[in-house]
Amino acid sequence: LMKMMIMITKIIAMTKMMQMLVMMMEIIVIMKII
């Protein structure tokens, strides 16, 4: 049960990191366009 919780938290952390990276990329693209 503990291992499952750790795996879930790791997956959530990874997805949050990916979302942050996507947001950064979007900001860079917008900056280039303007």
C-alpha positions in Angstrom: 0.0 0.0 0.0 2.8 2.4 0.8 4.6 1.6 -2.5 1.4 2.5 -4.4 1.1 5.8 -2.6 4.7 6.6 -3.4 4.2 5.7 -7.1 1.0 7.9 -7.2 2.8 10.9 -5.6 5.7 10.4 -8.1 3.4 10.4 -11.1 1.6 13.5 -9.8 4.9 15.3 -9.3 6.0 14.3 -12.9 2.7 15.6 -14.4 3.0 18.9 -12.5 6.6 19.3 -13.7 5.4 18.6 -17.3 2.6 21.2 -17.0 5.2 23.8 -15.7 7.4 23.1 -18.7 4.5 23.4 -21.1 3.6 26.8 -19.5 7.2 28.0 -19.8 7.3 26.9 -23.5 4.0 28.8 -24.2 5.3 31.9 -22.5 8.5 31.8 -24.7 6.4 31.3 -27.9 4.2 34.3 -26.9 7.3 36.4 -26.2 8.7 35.6 -29.6 5.5 36.4 -31.4 5.2 39.8 -29.8 
